[in-house]
Amino acid sequence: MNTLRVGCIGLGNMGGALISALSGRGNTEIFGYDPDDAKVETFVQLPDFSARTSAGEVFQAAEFVVIAVKPQVMARVLAEISPVLTPRNCLISIAAGIGMQQLREWTGARCAVVRVMPNTPALVRSGVSAVCFDDPQLTQFQKAVIAELLELLGQVHVLPEQDFHAFTALVGSGPAYVYYFMDALVQSGVSFGLSRAQAETMVAGLLAGSVKLASESRMELSALQAMVTSPAGTTVAALNHLDRNALRGILIDAVGQAEKRSRALGRAAG
């Protein structure tokens, strides 16, 4: 098997998560750059990791390079590396709001570009990522490699770029909605006499178990809900209260606001 050479520019949370997942994969060389030396030091002990002193050096060393920098510095980074780009490179951007057309313009279409939207559970390899393969320069081999790399971090969904705003609003921002819901449940437990530590442990177990059942069962979510909802019981009383206060509509509208904001940021970035 040929050695896979993967680079990462920006060694923060997402870049670091990918490097950690790649380490030990076998037949892989990892190259990284970050202007913050402390972040680089986190990975230098890995046997398959090699630090570079510039973003351009990463592209010269690796075929597949993840750009994990903040959107506001993406143009500057790509201007720096553009002269060294060749068709052998494949640029993978995880910068929110920066579209494929903009990426192609900033790179001068010198190499294939891919857009990825991960979410934070990727940090524990349980993420959900969207990937856009709309660039006609991409080969089937490149697509397969990128899908394999992203699967190290969790689920991968191939989407046309037009669906990225919906994915960003639902899944990219989604962990915040879940933590908000969990924190509200914890607060309710504290309100009725449980300690915060007890409530947090219970709610974490509640979410983990419920998600596991939903993932492994072939039943629809509504059927799983019905399993808990006895006639004239405590659960239906609580669900009736949620329905009377239109919680379902509020959640749909909240995701809609996030989708609207994602579109606005995309227009601003372009």
C-alpha positions as CSV (number, residue, x, y, z in Angstrom):
1,M,0.0,0.0,0.0
2,N,1.3,3.4,-0.9
3,T,2.0,5.9,1.9
4,L,-0.7,8.5,2.4
5,R,0.6,11.9,3.0
6,V,-1.9,14.2,4.9
7,G,-1.3,17.7,6.1
8,C,-3.1,20.0,8.4
9,I,-2.8,23.8,8.6
10,G,-4.2,24.9,12.0
11,L,-3.8,22.6,14.9
12,G,-6.7,23.6,17.1
13,N,-9.6,21.5,18.1
14,M,-10.7,20.1,14.7
15,G,-7.2,19.9,13.2
16,G,-6.0,18.3,16.3
17,A,-8.9,15.8,16.3
18,L,-8.0,14.7,12.8
19,I,-4.3,14.3,13.5
20,S,-5.1,12.2,16.6
21,A,-7.4,10.0,14.7
22,L,-4.9,9.6,11.8
23,S,-2.0,8.7,14.1
24,G,-1.4,5.0,14.2
25,R,-3.5,4.5,11.0
26,G,-0.5,2.9,9.3
27,N,1.0,3.9,6.0
28,T,0.4,7.5,6.8
29,E,2.7,10.5,7.1
30,I,1.2,13.5,8.8
31,F,2.5,17.1,8.4
32,G,1.3,20.0,10.4
33,Y,1.7,23.8,10.8
34,D,0.4,26.3,13.2
35,P,1.8,29.7,14.1
36,D,1.2,28.8,17.8
37,D,4.2,26.7,18.8
38,A,2.4,25.4,21.8
39,K,-0.2,23.7,19.6
40,V,2.5,22.1,17.5
41,E,4.2,20.7,20.6
42,T,1.1,18.8,21.4
43,F,1.7,16.5,18.4
44,V,5.5,16.3,18.0
45,Q,5.7,13.2,20.1
46,L,3.6,11.2,17.6
47,P,5.9,9.0,15.5
48,D,4.1,9.7,12.2
49,F,3.8,13.5,12.7
50,S,6.2,16.0,11.3
51,A,6.0,19.7,11.9
52,R,6.5,22.3,9.2
53,T,7.4,25.9,9.5
54,S,4.9,27.3,7.0
55,A,1.6,26.5,5.4
56,G,3.4,26.3,2.0
57,E,5.7,23.6,3.3
58,V,2.8,21.5,4.3
59,F,1.4,21.6,0.8
60,Q,4.8,20.7,-0.6
61,A,4.9,17.6,1.6
62,A,1.4,16.3,1.5
63,E,-1.2,15.5,-1.2
64,F,-4.2,16.0,1.0
65,V,-4.2,19.1,3.2
66,V,-6.9,20.1,5.7
67,I,-7.2,23.9,6.2
68,A,-8.5,24.3,9.7
69,V,-8.1,28.0,10.2
70,K,-10.7,30.7,11.0
71,P,-12.7,32.0,8.0
72,Q,-11.4,35.5,8.4
73,V,-7.8,34.4,7.8
74,M,-8.5,31.9,5.0
75,A,-7.9,34.4,2.1
76,R,-4.5,35.3,3.6
77,V,-3.5,31.7,4.1
78,L,-4.5,30.7,0.6
79,A,-2.7,33.7,-0.9
80,E,0.4,32.5,0.9
81,I,0.2,28.9,-0.4
82,S,-1.2,29.5,-3.8
83,P,2.2,29.7,-5.6
84,V,3.1,26.2,-4.4
85,L,-0.2,24.4,-5.3
86,T,-0.1,21.8,-8.0
87,P,-2.7,19.3,-9.4
88,R,-1.3,16.6,-7.0
89,N,-2.7,18.6,-4.0
90,C,-6.2,18.4,-2.7
91,L,-7.3,21.2,-0.4
92,I,-9.9,20.4,2.2
93,S,-11.5,23.4,3.9
94,I,-13.5,23.2,7.1
95,A,-14.0,27.0,7.3
96,A,-17.7,27.9,7.8
97,G,-19.3,30.2,5.3
98,I,-16.6,30.0,2.6
99,G,-18.1,28.4,-0.5
100,M,-16.5,26.3,-3.3
101,Q,-16.5,29.1,-5.8
102,Q,-14.6,31.3,-3.4
103,L,-12.1,28.6,-2.6
104,R,-11.5,27.9,-6.3
105,E,-10.9,31.6,-6.9
106,W,-8.5,32.0,-4.0
107,T,-6.5,28.9,-5.1
108,G,-6.6,29.9,-8.8
109,A,-8.1,26.5,-9.5
110,R,-4.6,25.1,-9.3
111,C,-5.8,22.0,-7.3
112,A,-9.0,20.2,-6.4
113,V,-10.9,21.7,-3.4
114,V,-13.3,20.1,-1.0
115,R,-15.6,21.7,1.5
116,V,-16.3,20.0,4.8
117,M,-18.6,21.0,7.7
118,P,-17.8,19.0,10.8
119,N,-19.4,19.3,14.3
120,T,-17.7,19.3,17.7
121,P,-18.4,15.6,18.7
122,A,-15.7,14.9,16.1
123,L,-13.4,15.6,19.0
124,V,-14.4,12.3,20.5
125,R,-14.8,10.6,17.1
126,S,-18.6,10.7,17.2
127,G,-19.1,13.6,14.9
128,V,-21.4,14.1,11.9
129,S,-19.7,15.8,8.9
130,A,-21.0,17.0,5.6
131,V,-18.6,16.9,2.6
132,C,-19.1,18.6,-0.8
133,F,-17.5,16.9,-3.8
134,D,-18.7,19.4,-6.4
135,D,-15.3,20.3,-7.8
136,P,-15.0,18.6,-11.2
137,Q,-11.2,18.4,-10.7
138,L,-11.7,15.7,-8.0
139,T,-10.8,12.1,-8.9
140,Q,-12.7,9.1,-7.5
141,F,-9.5,8.2,-5.7
142,Q,-9.4,11.5,-3.9
143,K,-13.1,11.3,-3.0
144,A,-12.6,7.8,-1.5
145,V,-9.6,8.9,0.5
146,I,-11.3,12.0,1.9
147,A,-14.4,10.0,2.9
148,E,-12.1,7.5,4.7
149,L,-10.3,10.3,6.6
150,L,-13.6,11.9,7.7
151,E,-15.0,8.5,8.8
152,L,-12.3,8.4,11.4
153,L,-14.2,11.3,13.1
154,G,-17.7,9.8,12.8
155,Q,-20.6,9.9,10.3
156,V,-20.0,11.4,6.8
157,H,-22.7,12.7,4.5
158,V,-22.0,13.7,0.9
159,L,-24.1,16.7,0.1
160,P,-24.3,19.2,-2.7
161,E,-23.2,22.6,-1.6
162,Q,-26.7,24.0,-1.8
163,D,-27.6,21.8,1.3
164,F,-24.7,23.1,3.4
165,H,-26.7,25.9,5.0
166,A,-29.4,23.4,6.2
167,F,-26.7,21.0,7.5
168,T,-24.9,23.8,9.3
169,A,-28.1,25.0,11.0
170,L,-29.2,21.5,12.0
171,V,-26.0,19.6,12.7
172,G,-23.1,22.0,12.8
173,S,-24.9,24.1,15.4
174,G,-26.8,21.1,16.7
175,P,-24.6,20.2,19.7
176,A,-25.4,23.6,21.2
177,Y,-29.1,22.8,21.0
178,V,-28.6,19.4,22.7
179,Y,-26.5,20.9,25.5
180,Y,-29.1,23.6,26.0
181,F,-31.8,20.9,26.3
182,M,-29.6,18.9,28.7
183,D,-28.8,21.9,30.9
184,A,-32.6,22.6,31.1
185,L,-33.3,19.0,32.2
186,V,-30.5,19.3,34.8
187,Q,-32.0,22.5,36.1
188,S,-35.4,20.8,36.5
189,G,-33.8,18.0,38.5
190,V,-32.1,20.5,40.8
191,S,-35.4,22.3,41.2
192,F,-36.9,19.1,42.6
193,G,-34.1,18.4,45.1
194,L,-31.4,16.5,43.2
195,S,-27.8,17.8,43.4
196,R,-26.4,19.2,40.2
197,A,-23.8,16.5,40.1
198,Q,-26.5,13.8,40.4
199,A,-28.7,15.5,37.8
200,E,-25.9,15.9,35.3
201,T,-24.9,12.3,35.5
202,M,-28.5,11.1,35.2
203,V,-29.2,13.4,32.2
204,A,-26.0,12.3,30.4
205,G,-27.0,8.7,30.9
206,L,-30.5,9.5,29.7
207,L,-29.3,11.1,26.5
208,A,-26.7,8.4,25.8
209,G,-29.2,5.5,26.4
210,S,-31.9,7.2,24.3
211,V,-29.6,7.9,21.4
212,K,-28.3,4.3,21.5
213,L,-31.8,2.9,21.5
214,A,-32.8,5.2,18.6
215,S,-29.7,4.2,16.6
216,E,-30.0,0.5,17.1
217,S,-33.8,0.2,16.9
218,R,-35.6,0.0,13.6
219,M,-38.6,1.9,15.2
220,E,-39.5,5.4,14.2
221,L,-38.9,8.1,16.7
222,S,-42.6,8.6,17.2
223,A,-43.0,4.9,18.0
224,L,-40.1,5.0,20.5
225,Q,-41.8,8.0,22.1
226,A,-45.1,6.1,22.3
227,M,-43.3,3.3,24.2
228,V,-42.8,5.7,27.1
229,T,-46.2,7.4,26.9
230,S,-48.8,5.5,29.0
231,P,-52.5,6.6,28.9
232,A,-53.1,9.3,31.5
233,G,-49.6,9.0,32.8
234,T,-46.8,11.3,33.8
235,T,-45.2,11.4,30.3
236,V,-48.3,12.4,28.4
237,A,-48.9,15.1,30.9
238,A,-45.4,16.5,30.2
239,L,-45.7,16.1,26.4
240,N,-49.1,17.9,26.4
241,H,-47.5,20.8,28.2
242,L,-44.7,21.0,25.6
243,D,-47.3,20.9,22.8
244,R,-49.4,23.6,24.3
245,N,-46.4,25.8,24.4
246,A,-45.4,24.9,20.8
247,L,-41.9,23.6,21.7
248,R,-41.8,21.7,18.4
249,G,-42.5,24.9,16.4
250,I,-40.0,26.9,18.5
251,L,-37.2,24.3,17.7
252,I,-38.0,24.4,14.0
253,D,-38.0,28.2,14.0
254,A,-34.7,28.2,15.9
255,V,-33.0,26.0,13.3
256,G,-34.5,28.2,10.7
257,Q,-32.9,31.3,12.2
258,A,-29.5,29.5,12.2
259,E,-30.0,28.5,8.5
260,K,-30.9,32.1,7.6
261,R,-27.7,33.3,9.4
262,S,-25.6,30.8,7.6
263,R,-26.8,32.1,4.3
264,A,-26.0,35.7,5.4
265,L,-22.5,34.7,6.5
266,G,-22.0,32.9,3.2
267,R,-22.9,36.0,1.2
268,A,-20.6,38.1,3.4
269,A,-17.7,35.7,2.9
270,G,-18.2,35.7,-0.9
